[in-house]
Amino acid sequence: MNYIESKDIAPTFQSNSRAEDGLLCRSRWNSLCEGVLIPLASLFAVFLFMLGVMLITT
């Protein structure tokens, strides 16, 4: 495969999809959850964990 062929394939490549799945139509709510809410919630959970550790050790 040369550069031109790989450039044509790259925009449609999805690493977690299979041929049997078909086209994935995601709702806006699902995209918001996966793109914004889940990362922010995990950062907040790490912050709370670190705050808890700091409060326990003092």
N, C-alpha and C positions, 0 to 999 in steps of 0.2 A: 504494500500500500504506500503510495507516495503522498506528498504533502497536500496536493489538491484533493485527493480522495478523502484524506483524514479531515480536511477542513470542512468538507460537505457533511460528514457524519457528526462532527462535534456538537453542533447546536441541538441535535435531537437525541443525544445520548443521555440515558437515565440509568444510573447504576443500580437502583433498587427495583426496577420494573422488569417484568417478564413478558414474553410475547403473548402468553395466555391471558394477561391482565387486560389487554386492550388499552384504549386511551383513558387516561386518568383525568377526570373533571373534578377539581377540588372546589369546594365552596370558599367564599371569602372568610367565613368564620374559621374554617379548618386552617387556612393559610395564615390567618392572624394568630391562631393558637400556636402553630408550629414555628412561625417565624419570629414572634414577638413575646407572647405570654409565657411560653415554656422556658425560653432562655432567661427571661427576667425573673421568673419564679425560681429557677435553679440558682441564679446569682443571689437572690434574696435568701434562699435556704442556706447557702454557704456563709453569707454574712451573719445570719442568725446563729449558725453553728459556731463560728469564730467568736461572736459576742458571748455566747454561752460558755465557751472554753475560757475566755478572758475573765469572765465574772466568777467562775468556779475557782480559778487558780489564784485570785487575789484575796 
